[in-house]
Every structure is written in structure tokens, then in C-alpha cells.
Amino acid sequence: MTMNVFSKPNDTFITALESPSLLSSIIIVFLAGMIFSIITFLVSNNFVISGIIILSFFVNWIVFSIVYWLFSFMFNSKKKAHIESNFLGILTATSRLWLFLILIGVFVFVSMLGGLLTPVSGIAILVLSIIMLFYSFILMKVILDSNNGRAFIAWFLAIILYFLLNSIAFAITTAFL
């Protein structure tokens, strides 16, 4: 059911919220982090930075889940009790978005081979990024079980908060490097 996020995102997110699996979520985030860690090592030849990349993937996943969890409480109406917004379910559902990062990492690696593969990989990365952003909206819609308008406002505010928190975290970590 994990791989159905590409073809059936609603069903995948609902299943992840109803029956969370922390182990599969950790494996998905670790694989995404490992791919980008290997790419970083190939480019920089630095083990420390590669390790930080894996750690940052986990931190980003947890921060993204916390933001969605907070917005699920702020925007979820008390009348609709379709799926209880538990944190473990949201962790599992957001990890399904990291499957896109695995594919993006593969295309980044392919683009490093050069030639005609570079522009094709660039286009694939752009398309996957847009789809991932749209699927994050679908995830918010599933969490809130609401119409497009209310879900869009919650999603937009959640994305802004997520980027602000990431910017602060990036500023703090780079200040000490």
C-alpha cells in the first residue's frame, strides 16, 4: 500500500492515518536520506556532511509532521470525527511524501552522469517536486476531511510555517559549522 501514493494518494494517506507504521516510515525516510547522503559524499567527499544530510531528513520529516499535526487540531472541526489525528498516523502519512524524495534523489544521481540525461533529469525533478507539493495539499485535505478552500488555507499556512522553521534551523546549524 505504501507505493500506491503515486497512483492513489487519498487511499494511501487514509490507510497511513488509520493504521500507522513507524518502522516503514523510518525506512522510507532513511532511504531518502541515504540517497542524498551518497550524492553529497560523491560531490564533497566529506563523511560529516553526509551524516548531517541523513539527520536533516529525519528532522525535516518530524518538523513537517509536527506542523501538520498542529494544523490538524487548529482546523479540524469538532463535528467531523472521521480519522483521529494522532501523531503517529501523521508521521506515517507524511513519510509517504518522502517516496518522492527517493525518486528525486535517483534523478539527481542520474543527472550527475551528464550528457542528455541532465536536462531530462532536471525536468523529472521539477515535475516530481510539483507533484509532491500537490500531494502535500492532498494530505492536508485528507487530514482535515474538508473542502478545498479550508484545506488550502490550512495547507498554505502550514507550508509557510514549515519553511520558516526550516530556515531558522538551517541558520542555527550553519552558524556552528
N, C-alpha and C positions, 0 to 999 in steps of 0.2 A: 504494500500500500504506500510505502514511502516514495517510490518512484512515480506514482501517479500524480505528483504535484505538477508535472509538466502537462498532463492531459486533463486531469480532473482536480484542479486546486481546491474547489469548495469541499468535495468529499474528503480529500486528504487532510485539510485543515480541521474539518469536523471530527474525523476519526482521531487525529492527533490530540484534539482537545478532550474528547471523550475517553480515550484510553492512552494516556501519556506513557512514553517510554524514554526514560532518561539515558539509558545505555545507548540506544540507537541515535539519540540526539548528540551525545558526546562523540560517538564515532563519526557522524556526519561533519560536525564542526572540526574535529581533529583532522579528518581527511582534507577538508578545505584549507585548513591552516598549514598542513604538511605540504600540500602542493605549492602554496605561495612561499613557504619556508624554503623549499628546494629551489624554486626560481630565484629567491633572494640570495641564497647561498651561491648559486651559479653566477649571479651578477656581481655580488660583493665579496665572495669568498670569506665570509665572516659568520662563525657559528653563533655568536652572541645575538646578532641582529636576526638571524634565522629563528632562534629560540623566542625572541621577543615577538616575532610575527605570529607564531603559534599561540602564544599567550594573549596577544592582542585580538586574535579571532575569538577566543573564549570570552574575553572581557567585552568585546562588541556584542556577542551573542547574548550575554547576560544583561548588558545595559539595554539592548533592544527589547528583550523580553520584559524587563522591569518597566520600561516606558509603555509598552503595550498593556501590561498588567494594570498599571496605574490608570491609563486611559479607559480600560475596560470597566473600572469602578466608577470613574467620573462620568462616563457617557452611557453606561448601561442602565436602562430603565428598570425600575423595581417590578414592573408589571410583567416583563418578559423574563422568564427563567428557563430559557432553552438549554443552555450549557453553562454550568457554573464555571466562572472564570478563575480557575485555580492556577497557581503559578507554574506548577509542573506541566500542566497541559499547554500553557502558553510557551513555555520553554521548548516543548516538543514541537509545537506548531511553527514557531519561528525558526527552529533548526532546519525545517524543510526548505526554507528560503536559501539556506547555505548550500543546498544542492546546486543552485545556480552559480554560486561562487566556485564550486568544484569544476563546473564546465568552463567558467570564465578563466580559471587557472590553467586548464588544459589548453584553451585557445591562446592564453598569454605565452605558454611554453611553445606552442606551435609557431606563434609569431616570431619567436626568437630564432627560428630556423632560417628566416629571411626569405627573399625572393617573392614570388606571387602569394605565398601563404600569409605574409604580413598584412596586406590590405584586407584579405578575406577574413583573417582572424580579427582584425580591428572592427570590421562590420559585424561579425558574430558577437564580439564582446559588447558592442553598442546595443545590439538587439537584445541580447540576454540581460543586460543591465536595465533596459526599459521594461522588459517583461518582469524582471524581479521586482522593480519598483511598483508596477501594476499589481503584481501578486501580493505585495505587502499591503496594498489597499484592499484586496480581496480578503486577506487575513483579518484586517480590522473590521471589515463588513461582517465576516463570519463570527468574530468575537462579540461584536455588538448586536448581531442579528437585527440589523436596522436597514433603512433605505439608503440610497446612495448619498443623499445630502448630508445627513447626520454622520454617516461613516466617513465621508470625505473630509468634513471639518475635523473630526477626531483624528483621522489619519494624517492630515496636513499638519496639525498641531503636534502630533506625536513625532513626525519626521523632523520638524524644526527642533523640538526638544532633544531628540536623539543626536542630531548634528551638532547642537550646542554642547551637549555633554561630551561628545567625541572630540570636539575642538578643545575643550578645556582639558580633557585627559591627554590629548596629544601635546598641548602646550606644557603641561606638567612633566610628562615623560621626556620630552626633548630638552627641557631645561636642565635635566640632570645628566644628560648624555654628553 
